[in-house]
């Protein structure tokens, strides 16, 4: 799949405003959050590729491996961004 250059800022602002309902848009606060968001997303992308590779190398079908890798990486991204980027409690 192709990654569009403007997609990361769009995902960030949608998560900030809608998913986490963070209304603090001061430049310093938002830039700090954006940096964390990009870093966590990059680690998540790498994790997804590593999981996919390991599962396929262990003999799992590609399609199943891809689904598992996407689910695991997505959950990790969400939980890390919730806790570290948007400073929310993980549970409750």
TORKOL-4160 file (C-alpha; in steps of 0.2 Angstrom, whole numbers, padded with zeros to 4 digits, m for minus):
92
<pt num="1" X="0000" Y="0000" Z="0000"/>
<pt num="2" X="0005" Y="0018" Z="m0003"/>
<pt num="3" X="0008" Y="0030" Z="0011"/>
<pt num="4" X="0002" Y="0048" Z="0007"/>
<pt num="5" X="0014" Y="0062" Z="0013"/>
<pt num="6" X="0000" Y="0071" Z="0022"/>
<pt num="7" X="m0008" Y="0056" Z="0030"/>
<pt num="8" X="0002" Y="0056" Z="0047"/>
<pt num="9" X="m0003" Y="0074" Z="0052"/>
<pt num="10" X="m0021" Y="0070" Z="0047"/>
<pt num="11" X="m0021" Y="0054" Z="0058"/>
<pt num="12" X="m0013" Y="0064" Z="0072"/>
<pt num="13" X="m0026" Y="0078" Z="0072"/>
<pt num="14" X="m0040" Y="0066" Z="0070"/>
<pt num="15" X="m0034" Y="0056" Z="0085"/>
<pt num="16" X="m0030" Y="0072" Z="0095"/>
<pt num="17" X="m0047" Y="0080" Z="0092"/>
<pt num="18" X="m0059" Y="0065" Z="0090"/>
<pt num="19" X="m0052" Y="0049" Z="0098"/>
<pt num="20" X="m0044" Y="0057" Z="0113"/>
<pt num="21" X="m0054" Y="0073" Z="0114"/>
<pt num="22" X="m0038" Y="0084" Z="0117"/>
<pt num="23" X="m0043" Y="0102" Z="0115"/>
<pt num="24" X="m0026" Y="0110" Z="0119"/>
<pt num="25" X="m0019" Y="0115" Z="0103"/>
<pt num="26" X="m0005" Y="0127" Z="0109"/>
<pt num="27" X="0010" Y="0125" Z="0097"/>
<pt num="28" X="0022" Y="0119" Z="0110"/>
<pt num="29" X="0010" Y="0106" Z="0117"/>
<pt num="30" X="0004" Y="0100" Z="0100"/>
<pt num="31" X="0022" Y="0099" Z="0092"/>
<pt num="32" X="0028" Y="0088" Z="0107"/>
<pt num="33" X="0013" Y="0077" Z="0105"/>
<pt num="34" X="0015" Y="0076" Z="0086"/>
<pt num="35" X="0034" Y="0071" Z="0089"/>
<pt num="36" X="0028" Y="0057" Z="0101"/>
<pt num="37" X="0015" Y="0051" Z="0089"/>
<pt num="38" X="0027" Y="0050" Z="0074"/>
<pt num="39" X="0040" Y="0041" Z="0085"/>
<pt num="40" X="0027" Y="0028" Z="0092"/>
<pt num="41" X="0019" Y="0026" Z="0074"/>
<pt num="42" X="0036" Y="0022" Z="0067"/>
<pt num="43" X="0040" Y="0009" Z="0080"/>
<pt num="44" X="0023" Y="0002" Z="0077"/>
<pt num="45" X="0027" Y="0000" Z="0059"/>
<pt num="46" X="0043" Y="m0008" Z="0062"/>
<pt num="47" X="0035" Y="m0020" Z="0074"/>
<pt num="48" X="0022" Y="m0024" Z="0062"/>
<pt num="49" X="0035" Y="m0029" Z="0049"/>
<pt num="50" X="0045" Y="m0039" Z="0061"/>
<pt num="51" X="0030" Y="m0049" Z="0067"/>
<pt num="52" X="0025" Y="m0052" Z="0049"/>
<pt num="53" X="0042" Y="m0058" Z="0045"/>
<pt num="54" X="0044" Y="m0070" Z="0060"/>
<pt num="55" X="0026" Y="m0077" Z="0057"/>
<pt num="56" X="0029" Y="m0080" Z="0039"/>
<pt num="57" X="0046" Y="m0088" Z="0042"/>
<pt num="58" X="0039" Y="m0099" Z="0055"/>
<pt num="59" X="0027" Y="m0106" Z="0042"/>
<pt num="60" X="0011" Y="m0097" Z="0045"/>
<pt num="61" X="0001" Y="m0092" Z="0030"/>
<pt num="62" X="0005" Y="m0074" Z="0024"/>
<pt num="63" X="m0013" Y="m0068" Z="0025"/>
<pt num="64" X="m0015" Y="m0074" Z="0043"/>
<pt num="65" X="0002" Y="m0067" Z="0048"/>
<pt num="66" X="m0002" Y="m0050" Z="0041"/>
<pt num="67" X="m0019" Y="m0049" Z="0050"/>
<pt num="68" X="m0010" Y="m0054" Z="0066"/>
<pt num="69" X="0004" Y="m0042" Z="0064"/>
<pt num="70" X="m0008" Y="m0027" Z="0060"/>
<pt num="71" X="m0019" Y="m0031" Z="0075"/>
<pt num="72" X="m0004" Y="m0032" Z="0087"/>
<pt num="73" X="0004" Y="m0017" Z="0080"/>
<pt num="74" X="m0012" Y="m0007" Z="0080"/>
<pt num="75" X="m0016" Y="m0011" Z="0098"/>
<pt num="76" X="0002" Y="m0006" Z="0103"/>
<pt num="77" X="0001" Y="0010" Z="0094"/>
<pt num="78" X="m0016" Y="0014" Z="0102"/>
<pt num="79" X="m0011" Y="0010" Z="0119"/>
<pt num="80" X="0006" Y="0019" Z="0119"/>
<pt num="81" X="m0002" Y="0034" Z="0111"/>
<pt num="82" X="m0016" Y="0034" Z="0124"/>
<pt num="83" X="m0003" Y="0033" Z="0138"/>
<pt num="84" X="0012" Y="0043" Z="0132"/>
<pt num="85" X="0006" Y="0055" Z="0119"/>
<pt num="86" X="m0011" Y="0060" Z="0126"/>
<pt num="87" X="m0008" Y="0056" Z="0144"/>
<pt num="88" X="m0023" Y="0046" Z="0147"/>
<pt num="89" X="m0026" Y="0031" Z="0159"/>
<pt num="90" X="m0025" Y="0015" Z="0150"/>
<pt num="91" X="m0040" Y="0007" Z="0159"/>
<pt num="92" X="m0054" Y="0016" Z="0166"/>
